[in-house]
Amino acid sequence: MALDSLFQGAPANAQSVLFSADEPSFMAGYAAAALTKTGKVGVFGGLPIPPVTLFMDGFALGVRYDNERVGTAVEVLGWDVETGSGLFSFTFDDIAVGRFTTEYLFDEGADIVLPVAGPLQIGSLQAAEDRKAAGQDVKVIGVDSDLFKVANGDPSRVILTSVVKRFDVGLLDQIEALVEHRWEPGVTVEDFSTDGVDLAPWHRLRREVPRWLRKDLRQIERAIERGDIQTEVDRPTGPPIGEPFVNPANGHTYLLIEGETFQGPEAEAVALGGHATSIGDAAEQAWLYDTFGSGEYLIGLNDLGVADEFV
């Protein structure tokens, strides 16, 4: 079983358990839009991959929903939901990068930030605590689990809430299905309807969240569960086979070619003037995954006369 990830080339008895983080992210975005004092909220991701951008889409759509209902124009910094492009740290490990990126969003005017980069949210928390100590009213929203529980009780009062994936619920559902002889391989999605995702309590900031807003959020949660509100964006998984596509970050051109062995794509690559090759750059691999979708690829076409070297 893969918890919070999708099996690639899965065996027949595999089960992937995914979480609809876009649903509570939508509510977080709605709340952030209602509570911002600067008219700007921020978000950044670890990598441009679907498990991350799912949060970012939901958050931005929640802000948009608040704008449409109230007639405001709260701006989302760090993510363009229309183009599916935005701000990324390209790491999930370097806490300092999380801190720096959050400070950048604060400097740009955001007063509430959602860091969708796993452990980097600790750096975001540190940035918010420092700004609060300096007299700036800023807040952060945690991801995956309740950030309040790992922040020593949030003495600086900067954690608004958290977008929570209920891993315990996902695991328990699989165990119950197995015990009751109704378990089947495939993909299970945990969402509001299964209590598999949630928006964490407001904890120390509850008094700053008006009763009308808490009521709105309860109604929005029910509407999402009924399917009345869309919390995700359907984007093409990538360009069609045989059509060139350019990475705007570095000008590299890619062509999706069918073939189950190296020889077929290599022959086509040679015909185009290069060779099939692999990519050694993490950021570019992330871009390829986000652009072309998941799969097993021999990726790249070099412009050298040597196979398996890329420039």
C-alpha positions in Angstrom: 0.0 0.0 0.0 1.2 3.5 -0.9 -0.1 6.1 1.5 -0.3 9.6 0.0 1.4 8.5 -3.2 0.6 6.8 -6.5 2.2 3.5 -7.4 4.1 3.6 -10.7 4.0 0.3 -12.5 2.0 -1.1 -9.6 1.7 -4.9 -8.9 -1.8 -6.4 -9.2 -2.3 -6.4 -5.4 -1.3 -2.7 -4.8 -3.4 0.0 -3.3 -2.7 3.7 -3.5 -4.4 6.0 -0.9 -4.6 9.6 -2.0 -6.0 12.7 -0.2 -8.1 15.5 -1.7 -6.1 18.3 -0.1 -7.7 20.7 -2.5 -10.9 20.6 -0.4 -9.6 21.9 2.9 -7.2 24.2 0.9 -10.2 25.8 -0.6 -11.6 26.6 2.8 -8.2 27.9 3.9 -8.1 30.2 0.9 -11.6 31.4 1.7 -10.7 32.1 5.3 -7.4 33.8 4.3 -9.2 36.1 1.9 -11.8 37.0 4.6 -9.1 37.7 7.2 -6.3 39.4 5.3 -5.7 43.1 6.2 -3.4 43.8 3.3 -5.6 42.4 0.5 -2.8 40.0 -0.4 -2.2 36.4 0.6 0.6 34.1 -0.5 1.4 30.5 -1.3 4.4 28.6 -2.6 5.2 25.0 -3.3 8.1 22.6 -3.0 8.0 21.3 -6.6 5.6 21.9 -9.5 4.0 18.4 -9.2 0.3 17.5 -8.9 0.4 16.6 -5.1 1.7 20.1 -4.4 -0.2 22.1 -7.0 -3.4 20.5 -5.7 -3.1 22.5 -2.5 -2.3 25.7 -4.5 -5.2 25.3 -6.8 -7.7 24.8 -3.9 -6.3 27.7 -2.0 -6.5 30.1 -5.0 -10.0 29.0 -5.9 -11.1 29.6 -2.3 -9.8 33.1 -2.5 -11.6 33.6 -5.7 -14.8 32.3 -4.2 -14.6 34.8 -1.4 -13.9 37.6 -3.9 -16.9 36.6 -5.9 -19.3 36.4 -2.9 -18.2 39.5 -1.2 -17.1 41.7 -4.1 -13.5 42.1 -2.9 -10.3 41.7 -4.9 -7.9 39.8 -2.7 -4.7 38.9 -4.6 -3.0 35.6 -4.5 0.8 35.9 -4.6 2.8 32.9 -5.7 0.3 31.1 -7.8 -1.7 31.8 -11.0 -4.6 29.3 -11.1 -5.3 30.1 -14.7 -1.9 29.2 -16.0 -0.9 26.7 -13.4 2.4 28.5 -12.7 3.9 30.0 -9.6 6.5 30.2 -6.9 8.5 27.1 -5.9 11.3 26.3 -3.5 12.5 23.2 -5.4 13.4 21.6 -2.1 11.5 20.0 0.7 14.5 19.8 3.0 16.1 23.2 3.4 14.3 25.0 6.2 16.2 28.2 5.4 14.7 28.3 1.9 11.2 28.0 3.4 12.0 31.0 5.6 13.4 33.1 2.8 10.5 32.3 0.5 8.0 33.2 3.1 9.8 36.5 3.9 9.7 37.3 0.2 5.9 36.9 0.2 5.6 39.0 3.3 7.8 41.7 1.7 5.5 41.6 -1.4 2.5 42.5 0.9 1.0 39.1 1.8 0.0 38.8 5.4 -1.1 35.2 5.3 1.1 32.5 3.7 0.4 28.8 2.8 3.8 26.9 2.4 3.1 23.7 0.5 6.5 22.3 1.0 6.4 19.8 3.9 9.1 20.5 6.5 9.8 24.0 5.0 6.7 25.2 6.8 8.9 25.3 9.9 11.0 28.0 8.1 7.7 29.8 7.3 6.7 29.6 10.9 10.1 31.1 12.0 9.7 33.9 9.5 6.2 34.7 10.8 7.3 34.6 14.4 10.1 37.1 13.6 7.8 39.5 11.8 5.3 39.3 14.6 8.0 40.1 17.1 8.8 43.2 15.0 5.2 44.3 15.1 4.0 43.0 11.8 0.6 41.2 11.9 1.3 38.1 9.7 0.1 34.5 9.8 0.9 31.1 8.3 -1.2 28.1 7.4 0.3 24.6 8.0 0.1 21.6 5.6 -0.3 17.9 5.9 -0.7 17.8 9.7 -1.7 20.3 12.4 1.3 22.7 12.6 0.1 23.9 16.0 0.9 20.5 17.5 4.6 20.8 16.6 5.0 24.5 17.3 5.1 24.4 21.1 1.6 25.8 21.4 2.2 28.7 19.0 3.3 31.3 21.6 3.6 34.0 18.9 0.0 33.4 17.8 0.9 33.2 14.1 -0.7 29.9 13.0 -4.1 30.5 11.5 -5.0 26.9 10.8 -3.6 23.9 8.9 -4.7 21.9 5.8 -4.7 18.3 7.2 -4.4 14.9 5.6 -5.9 12.3 7.9 -3.3 9.5 7.4 -4.8 7.7 10.3 -8.2 7.6 8.6 -6.7 6.4 5.3 -4.8 3.6 7.0 -7.8 2.6 9.2 -10.1 2.5 6.2 -7.7 0.1 4.4 -7.4 -2.2 7.5 -11.2 -2.3 7.9 -11.7 -3.1 4.3 -9.2 -6.0 4.6 -10.8 -7.4 7.8 -14.3 -7.2 6.3 -13.1 -8.9 3.1 -14.1 -6.0 0.8 -10.6 -4.8 0.1 -9.7 -4.4 -3.6 -6.5 -3.2 -5.3 -6.5 0.2 -7.0 -6.7 3.8 -5.9 -8.7 5.1 -2.9 -9.3 8.8 -2.5 -9.9 10.2 1.0 -11.9 13.5 1.1 -14.4 15.4 3.2 -17.0 12.6 2.6 -14.7 10.0 4.3 -13.3 12.4 6.9 -9.9 11.8 5.3 -9.0 15.5 5.1 -9.8 18.4 7.3 -9.1 22.0 8.3 -7.4 22.1 11.6 -8.9 24.1 14.6 -8.1 27.8 14.9 -6.5 27.1 18.3 -5.1 30.4 19.8 -6.5 32.5 17.0 -10.1 31.4 17.3 -11.2 34.8 18.6 -9.9 36.4 15.4 -12.1 34.3 13.3 -15.6 35.8 13.3 -18.6 33.6 14.0 -20.1 34.4 10.5 -16.9 33.1 8.9 -16.9 29.9 10.8 -20.6 29.5 9.7 -19.7 30.2 6.1 -16.9 27.6 6.2 -19.3 24.9 7.6 -21.7 25.6 4.7 -18.8 25.5 2.2 -17.6 22.2 3.5 -21.1 20.7 3.0 -21.3 22.2 -0.5 -17.9 20.7 -1.4 -19.0 17.3 -0.1 -22.2 17.5 -2.2 -20.1 18.5 -5.3 -21.7 21.9 -5.6 -18.3 23.7 -5.4 -15.3 22.9 -7.6 -12.0 22.8 -5.6 -9.6 21.6 -8.3 -8.6 22.5 -11.8 -8.6 20.1 -14.7 -5.5 20.7 -16.7 -4.1 18.8 -19.7 -1.5 16.3 -18.5 0.9 17.4 -21.2 1.3 17.9 -24.9 0.1 15.1 -27.3 2.4 12.6 -28.7 4.6 13.9 -31.5 4.1 17.6 -30.7 7.2 19.6 -29.5 7.0 21.4 -26.2 9.4 23.9 -24.8 10.5 24.4 -21.2 10.4 28.2 -20.9 12.9 28.1 -18.0 15.8 26.9 -20.1 14.6 26.7 -23.7 14.9 22.9 -23.9 12.5 21.3 -26.3 10.8 17.9 -25.7 8.9 15.6 -27.9 6.8 12.8 -26.5 7.5 9.6 -28.5 5.9 6.2 -28.0 8.2 3.2 -27.4 8.7 0.5 -24.8 12.5 0.1 -25.3 15.4 2.5 -25.7 16.0 1.5 -29.4 12.7 3.0 -30.8 13.0 6.5 -29.2 16.7 6.5 -29.8 16.2 5.9 -33.5 13.6 8.7 -33.7 15.9 11.0 -31.7 18.8 10.3 -34.1 16.5 11.1 -37.1 15.9 14.5 -35.4 19.6 15.2 -35.0 20.4 14.0 -31.5 20.1 11.1 -29.0 17.7 10.0 -26.4 19.1 10.8 -23.0 18.2 11.1 -19.3 18.0 14.3 -17.2 20.2 14.8 -14.2 18.7 18.1 -13.0 16.0 17.8 -10.2 14.2 21.0 -11.1 13.9 19.9 -14.8 12.7 16.5 -13.9 10.0 18.0 -11.7 9.0 20.2 -14.6 8.8 17.2 -16.9 6.7 15.3 -14.5 4.3 18.2 -14.1 4.1 18.8 -17.8 3.8 15.3 -19.2 2.2 13.6 -16.3 3.3 10.4 -14.5 4.8 7.6 -16.5 8.0 5.8 -17.4 10.1 7.9 -19.8 13.4 8.0 -21.6 13.5 11.8 -21.6 15.4 14.4 -23.5 17.1 14.9 -26.8 20.6 16.3 -26.7 22.4 18.3 -29.3 25.7 16.5 -29.1 27.0 13.5 -31.0 27.2 11.3 -27.9 24.3 9.3 -26.6 23.2 9.9 -22.9 24.8 13.3 -22.6 22.6 16.3 -22.3 23.1 20.0 -22.6 
